[in-house]
């Protein structure tokens, strides 16, 4: 093989590796393209959190209208949850939300606290 000439097998392997790398690097590209300064991140967090809390509180005004309540309460919760994306980034936020150990740990700790509260009596 001469220098500068590529074999057909090398071309196929390179193409499949680049396709796999392209799929894996979507979130990395997204994080790289969405760069904000610390001041902008804090402003985004504060605005999103304030909007979320406002929607959640406004949902209490329409409590007896189920559809309006559901929409405003859900929007408020999504905005409040989404506000943390400004602080830690979307990739780390999704990773933390889908972490299997925290999904197992939280219900186990809540059940143990409830059991302790119910059955811890002093005579």
C-alpha positions in Angstrom: 0.0 0.0 0.0 1.3 3.4 -0.9 1.3 6.3 1.4 -1.8 8.5 0.8 -3.8 5.6 -0.7 -6.6 4.1 1.4 -7.9 0.6 1.2 -11.6 0.0 0.7 -11.8 -1.8 4.1 -10.3 1.3 5.8 -12.9 3.5 4.1 -15.8 1.4 5.3 -14.4 1.2 8.9 -13.8 4.9 9.0 -17.4 5.6 7.7 -19.0 3.4 10.3 -16.9 4.8 13.1 -17.7 8.4 12.1 -21.5 7.5 12.0 -21.3 6.0 15.5 -19.3 9.0 16.8 -21.8 11.4 15.2 -24.7 9.7 17.1 -22.8 9.8 20.4 -21.6 13.4 20.1 -25.0 15.1 19.6 -25.2 16.2 23.3 -21.5 17.1 23.3 -22.1 19.3 20.2 -25.2 20.8 21.8 -23.3 21.6 25.0 -20.4 23.1 23.0 -22.7 25.3 20.9 -24.7 26.6 23.9 -22.0 28.4 25.8 -23.2 31.0 28.3 -21.3 33.2 30.7 -21.8 32.7 34.4 -23.8 35.9 34.6 -26.1 34.8 31.7 -26.5 31.4 33.3 -27.6 33.0 36.6 -30.0 35.3 34.8 -31.5 32.4 32.9 -31.9 30.4 36.0 -33.5 33.3 38.0 -35.9 34.2 35.2 -36.9 30.6 34.5 -37.4 29.8 38.2 -39.4 33.0 38.8 -41.6 32.2 35.8 -42.1 28.6 37.1 -43.0 29.7 40.6 -45.4 32.3 39.2 -47.2 29.7 37.0 -47.4 27.4 40.0 -48.9 30.0 42.2 -51.2 31.2 39.5 -52.5 27.7 39.1 -54.0 27.9 42.6 -56.3 30.7 41.4 -57.8 28.4 38.8 -57.9 25.3 41.1 -61.6 24.6 40.4 -61.1 24.6 36.6 -59.2 21.3 36.1 -57.9 21.9 32.6 -56.5 25.4 33.3 -55.1 24.2 36.6 -53.4 21.2 35.0 -51.8 23.3 32.2 -50.5 26.1 34.5 -49.3 23.7 37.2 -47.5 21.5 34.7 -45.9 24.5 33.0 -44.8 25.9 36.3 -43.2 22.6 37.3 -41.5 22.2 34.0 -40.1 25.7 34.1 -38.9 25.3 37.6 -37.2 22.0 36.8 -35.8 23.4 33.6 -34.2 26.3 35.4 -31.5 24.0 36.8 -30.4 23.3 33.2 -29.0 26.8 33.2 -26.8 26.1 36.1 -25.5 22.6 35.4 -26.2 22.1 31.7 -28.6 19.8 29.8 -26.3 16.8 29.6 -25.6 16.6 33.3 -29.2 17.3 34.2 -30.5 14.4 32.1 -27.8 12.2 33.5 -28.7 13.0 37.1 -32.4 12.6 36.4 -31.9 9.1 34.9 -29.4 7.9 37.4 -30.5 4.4 38.5 -29.0 4.6 42.0 -30.8 7.8 42.9 -34.1 6.3 41.6 -33.6 3.3 43.9 -32.3 5.3 46.9 -35.1 7.8 47.1 -38.1 5.4 47.5 -36.1 3.2 49.9 -35.3 6.2 52.1 -38.9 7.5 52.0 -40.3 4.1 53.0 -37.8 3.7 55.8 -38.6 7.1 57.1 -42.4 6.4 57.0 -41.9 3.0 58.7 -39.7 4.6 61.4 -42.3 7.4 62.0 -45.2 4.9 62.2 -43.6 2.2 64.4 -41.3 4.3 66.5 -43.4 4.7 69.6 -42.3 5.3 73.1 -44.4 3.8 76.0 
